Amino acid sequence: MILICLILVLVGVGLYLWLKKTPEQQGDMTISPNRKAELRNYFRIARDVLGDEILKSSNETMSFCKSLRNEVFGAGHGPDVDEDMEFVKKLILAVGKHYELEMPRLKVKYSWLDDGKAAHVFMLNGIWYIEVDDRYYGDDLRLMTIIAHEMSHVVLGSKDINLEPTLRNEELTDAVAVLAGFGKIFHEVCFSKEYVESGPDDPTLVRTRTMGYLKREDIEFLLAVKANITAGYSTERWSSIRPDDSGNMACFACSAAIKVPAHQGTYRVKCSICGDIQRVRFGPIYAGESKLLLSAENMFMQPILRLGDRLRPVKKASVPRSNKSP
């Protein structure tokens, strides 16, 4: 009876602490399998759109904006030139270059957007128009996120890629920007706190702001996959699988399921979702043991042949003919 009461108390305390978490703390919670599957699909599309070179590019920081600001300040514009507008133009061109986009005709302006959005983009008569809400005038950190998102729309639009419903398309657009190298900036601004002092005798108020369509844990997941497949070193991991469990190997980078034969030998495997290439070795743990020992070595950075989602035996010995690639 005492044990049951103790368990109930611990459960109650845990539930209380969970309810007291801020949205930022809740971002550390485990992502559901269905959500991971959706994010992997965004990754697959983004990889096809961006290509490996952009995907392997480093994550940008605020120095990306600071250098552009310095260029604007050092240009010696007269009093009739809006330097903030000049900065946005330079930012658009720099982000487009980062995407390796063949720049289309494009116009930008600040507007009062009464729908609560930070910005929106549309194409009319072959010209892309970007409207940024007046609230973000001169806010370099959030402007970088906004422009990266809107230019991601241009990249996807040039490839005629559009998902339904609209929310999925917006999430994909964020994912493309995150994986292109703007992920750390997105992570910083997706959930932020502002401390507002209302008066000398009043307490400081804390106001939270959110931006974008991906949650913090979504961005962390995508950044982790990007880091895994662009690691400049090989990583080995070991686990045991049973012969009747073939097909349950998890991709090193994105954890998607990869079908593999449970036979001794060495294979090269490419994940059909994230494109990570791994070398897989199978061998008995010890004589008479029914389990097989698996070693998966990350090989994305090595210049080897891409094999689709197929397996190619490296060792011919002990590999059945039916498992050989043509």
C-alpha positions in Angstrom: 0.0 0.0 0.0 2.8 2.4 0.9 4.6 1.5 -2.4 1.4 2.3 -4.4 1.0 5.7 -2.6 4.7 6.5 -3.3 4.2 5.7 -7.0 1.1 7.9 -7.2 3.0 10.8 -5.5 5.8 10.5 -8.0 3.4 10.4 -10.9 1.6 13.5 -9.6 4.9 15.4 -9.1 6.0 14.5 -12.6 2.7 15.6 -14.1 2.9 18.9 -12.2 6.4 19.6 -13.4 5.4 18.8 -17.0 2.5 21.2 -16.9 4.7 23.9 -15.4 7.1 23.7 -18.4 7.4 26.7 -20.6 6.9 26.2 -24.4 10.7 26.5 -24.8 11.3 23.7 -22.3 8.7 21.6 -24.0 10.7 21.8 -27.2 13.1 19.2 -25.7 10.4 16.6 -25.6 10.8 13.5 -27.8 9.3 13.9 -31.3 6.6 11.3 -32.2 7.4 8.7 -34.9 4.8 10.1 -37.2 6.3 13.6 -36.9 9.8 12.2 -37.6 8.5 10.5 -40.7 7.0 13.9 -41.9 10.3 15.7 -41.2 12.3 13.0 -43.1 10.0 13.5 -46.1 10.8 17.3 -45.9 14.5 16.4 -45.8 14.1 14.1 -48.8 12.5 16.9 -50.9 14.9 19.5 -49.6 17.9 17.3 -50.6 16.5 16.8 -54.1 16.0 20.6 -54.5 19.2 21.9 -52.9 21.7 19.2 -53.9 24.5 17.7 -51.8 26.8 20.7 -52.0 24.4 23.2 -50.4 23.2 20.5 -48.0 26.8 20.1 -46.8 27.3 23.8 -46.4 28.0 25.2 -42.9 25.3 26.9 -40.9 25.3 30.7 -41.2 25.5 33.0 -38.2 24.7 36.7 -37.7 28.0 37.6 -39.3 26.2 36.9 -42.6 24.1 40.0 -41.9 26.8 42.1 -40.2 29.0 42.0 -43.3 26.1 43.2 -45.5 25.3 46.0 -43.0 28.9 47.1 -43.1 28.7 47.2 -46.9 25.6 49.4 -46.8 27.1 51.8 -44.2 30.3 52.1 -46.1 28.6 52.9 -49.4 28.2 56.5 -48.5 24.5 56.7 -49.4 23.0 60.2 -49.3 20.1 61.3 -47.0 17.5 60.4 -49.7 18.5 56.7 -49.7 16.8 54.3 -47.3 19.7 52.3 -46.0 17.4 49.7 -44.4 15.8 49.0 -47.8 19.3 48.8 -49.4 20.2 46.3 -46.8 17.1 44.1 -47.5 18.0 44.2 -51.3 21.6 43.0 -50.5 20.2 40.4 -48.1 17.9 39.0 -50.8 20.8 38.8 -53.3 23.1 37.2 -50.8 20.5 34.5 -49.8 19.8 33.8 -53.4 23.5 33.3 -54.1 23.6 31.0 -51.1 20.8 28.9 -52.6 22.8 29.0 -55.9 19.6 30.4 -57.4 19.6 31.9 -60.9 18.0 35.1 -59.7 14.7 35.9 -61.4 13.2 39.4 -61.6 12.2 40.3 -58.0 10.9 43.3 -56.1 10.7 43.9 -52.4 9.0 46.5 -50.2 7.9 47.0 -46.6 4.1 46.9 -46.0 1.6 46.8 -43.2 0.3 43.2 -43.4 -3.0 43.0 -41.5 -3.0 39.1 -41.6 -0.4 38.9 -38.8 2.2 37.3 -41.1 5.8 38.5 -41.1 6.0 38.5 -44.9 4.6 36.9 -48.0 5.8 36.3 -51.6 3.9 35.9 -54.8 4.6 35.9 -58.6 2.8 38.1 -61.0 3.6 38.4 -64.8 6.9 36.7 -64.3 8.1 38.9 -61.4 8.4 37.7 -57.8 7.2 40.2 -55.2 8.3 40.0 -51.5 6.4 42.1 -49.0 7.8 42.4 -45.4 5.8 43.6 -42.5 6.7 47.0 -41.1 7.3 45.5 -37.7 10.6 44.0 -38.9 12.0 47.1 -40.3 15.7 47.2 -39.2 15.4 43.9 -37.2 18.4 42.1 -38.9 18.1 38.8 -37.0 14.5 38.3 -37.9 14.9 39.8 -41.4 17.5 37.1 -42.1 15.0 34.4 -41.2 12.2 36.0 -43.1 14.2 36.4 -46.3 15.6 32.9 -46.1 12.0 31.6 -45.8 10.6 33.7 -48.7 13.6 32.9 -51.0 13.0 29.3 -50.2 9.5 29.8 -51.6 11.2 31.1 -54.8 13.5 28.0 -54.9 10.6 25.6 -54.5 8.4 27.6 -56.9 11.1 27.4 -59.6 10.9 23.6 -59.3 7.1 23.6 -59.3 7.0 22.0 -55.8 4.0 22.7 -53.7 2.5 20.6 -50.9 -1.1 20.5 -49.6 -2.4 21.7 -47.2 -0.8 25.1 -47.0 0.7 24.3 -43.5 2.7 21.4 -44.9 4.0 23.6 -47.7 5.1 26.3 -45.2 6.8 23.7 -43.0 8.7 22.4 -46.1 9.7 25.9 -46.9 11.1 26.4 -43.5 12.9 23.0 -43.7 14.6 23.9 -47.0 15.9 27.1 -45.4 17.1 25.3 -42.3 18.9 22.6 -44.3 20.4 25.2 -46.7 22.4 26.7 -43.8 20.0 29.0 -41.9 19.0 26.5 -39.3 20.8 28.1 -36.3 19.2 31.5 -37.0 15.8 29.8 -37.3 16.4 28.0 -34.0 17.3 31.2 -32.3 14.2 33.2 -33.4 11.5 30.4 -33.5 10.9 31.0 -29.8 12.4 34.0 -28.0 11.7 36.0 -24.8 11.6 39.8 -24.5 11.8 41.6 -21.2 9.7 44.7 -21.1 9.9 47.2 -18.3 6.6 48.9 -18.0 7.7 51.5 -15.3 10.1 52.1 -12.5 7.6 50.8 -9.9 6.2 48.0 -12.0 7.7 44.5 -12.4 9.4 43.5 -15.6 7.1 41.7 -17.9 8.2 38.8 -20.0 6.8 38.5 -23.5 7.4 35.6 -25.8 7.5 35.7 -29.5 7.4 32.9 -32.0 8.3 32.9 -35.7 8.1 30.3 -38.4 6.2 27.1 -38.9 8.6 24.5 -37.5 8.8 24.0 -33.7 12.2 24.1 -32.0 12.4 20.3 -31.7 11.7 20.0 -35.4 14.6 22.3 -36.2 16.8 20.4 -33.8 16.0 17.1 -35.5 16.7 18.5 -39.0 20.0 20.1 -37.8 21.0 16.8 -36.3 20.4 14.9 -39.5 22.4 17.6 -41.4 25.2 17.3 -39.0 25.3 13.5 -39.2 25.5 13.3 -43.0 28.1 16.1 -43.3 30.4 14.8 -40.5 34.0 14.9 -41.8 34.8 11.6 -40.2 33.6 8.0 -40.1 31.5 6.9 -37.2 31.1 3.2 -36.3 28.3 1.8 -34.2 27.5 -1.8 -33.2 24.3 -3.7 -32.5 23.0 -7.2 -32.7 20.1 -8.3 -34.9 18.5 -11.6 -35.4 18.3 -13.2 -38.9 14.5 -12.9 -38.8 14.8 -9.2 -38.1 16.2 -8.2 -41.5 14.9 -4.9 -42.7 15.0 -3.2 -39.3 18.3 -1.5 -39.5 18.0 2.2 -38.7 19.9 4.8 -40.9 22.8 6.3 -39.0 21.8 9.8 -40.1 18.0 10.1 -40.0 17.0 6.8 -38.3 14.8 5.8 -41.1 14.3 2.0 -41.7 16.6 0.4 -44.3 16.1 -3.1 -45.6 19.2 -5.2 -45.3 19.8 -9.0 -45.7 20.7 -10.8 -42.5 23.6 -12.7 -44.0 27.3 -12.5 -43.3 29.2 -10.1 -45.6 29.9 -6.4 -46.1 27.6 -4.1 -48.0 27.2 -0.5 -49.0 23.8 0.9 -48.3 22.3 4.3 -49.3 19.3 5.6 -47.4 16.5 6.5 -49.8 15.4 9.3 -47.4 18.5 11.4 -46.5 21.0 9.9 -49.0 23.5 8.9 -46.3 25.8 6.1 -47.5 26.9 3.5 -44.9 29.1 0.5 -45.0 27.4 -2.4 -43.2 29.2 -5.5 -42.0 27.5 -8.7 -40.8 29.2 -11.5 -38.9 28.5 -13.9 -36.1 29.1 -12.9 -32.5 30.6 -16.3 -31.8 30.4 -19.8 -33.2 26.9 -21.2 -32.9 25.3 -17.9 -32.1 22.0 -17.2 -34.0 22.4 -13.4 -33.8 24.5 -11.4 -36.2 26.7 -8.5 -35.3 26.1 -5.3 -37.3 28.6 -2.5 -37.8 27.4 0.6 -39.7 30.0 3.1 -40.7 29.0 6.6 -42.0 30.4 7.2 -45.4 28.6 10.2 -46.8 31.7 12.4 -47.2 33.6 9.7 -49.1 33.4 9.9 -53.0 31.9 6.5 -53.7 29.2 5.5 -56.2 25.6 6.2 -55.3 23.6 3.1 -55.4 20.0 4.2 -55.0 18.4 2.2 -52.3 20.2 -1.0 -53.3 22.9 -3.1 -51.6 26.1 -4.1 -53.3 28.2 -6.9 -51.7 31.8 -6.0 -51.2 32.8 -9.5 -50.2 31.6 -12.3 -52.4 32.1 -15.0 -49.8 29.1 -16.1 -47.9 26.7 -13.8 -49.8 23.8 -15.6 -51.5 23.5 -14.9 -55.3 19.9 -13.6 -54.8 21.3 -10.8 -52.7 23.9 -9.6 -55.2 23.3 -6.3 -57.1 23.1 -6.6 -60.8 
